[in-house]
Amino acid sequence: MEEFTFRFNRRTSQSRGLVFRRLLEQAVVTAPVTEAAVTHGYEW
């Protein structure tokens, strides 16, 4: 179902290959998330 939604939302996109490229670019420029940032305030 998620794949259908993804494809439907991008059915008229002229640059389908750029979606993956943009994802990679954001992964490179975004600072890493530490375990402390994720678990802060939770009692495990």
C-alpha positions as CSV (number, residue, x, y, z in Angstrom):
1,M,0.0,0.0,0.0
2,E,2.8,2.4,0.9
3,E,4.5,1.8,-2.5
4,F,1.3,2.5,-4.3
5,T,0.9,5.8,-2.4
6,F,4.5,6.7,-3.2
7,R,4.1,6.0,-6.9
8,F,0.8,7.7,-7.1
9,N,2.1,10.9,-5.5
10,R,5.0,11.0,-8.0
11,R,3.2,9.9,-11.1
12,T,3.7,13.2,-12.9
13,S,7.2,13.8,-11.7
14,Q,9.7,14.6,-14.5
15,S,12.7,13.8,-12.3
16,R,12.1,10.5,-10.7
17,G,15.8,9.7,-10.2
18,L,16.3,12.9,-8.2
19,V,14.3,11.6,-5.2
20,F,17.0,9.1,-4.3
21,R,19.7,11.6,-4.9
22,R,18.1,14.2,-2.7
23,L,17.7,11.6,0.1
24,L,21.4,10.9,-0.1
25,E,22.3,14.6,-0.1
26,Q,20.2,15.1,3.0
27,A,21.8,12.1,4.7
28,V,25.3,13.6,4.1
29,V,24.6,17.1,5.3
30,T,22.5,16.2,8.4
31,A,24.3,15.7,11.6
32,P,24.2,12.2,13.1
33,V,21.7,11.4,15.9
34,T,23.3,10.1,19.0
35,E,21.8,7.4,21.2
36,A,21.6,9.9,24.1
37,A,19.5,12.3,21.9
38,V,17.1,9.5,21.1
39,T,16.7,8.0,24.6
40,H,16.9,11.2,26.6
41,G,14.2,11.3,29.2
42,Y,13.1,7.7,28.9
43,E,13.6,5.1,31.6
44,W,14.5,1.8,29.9
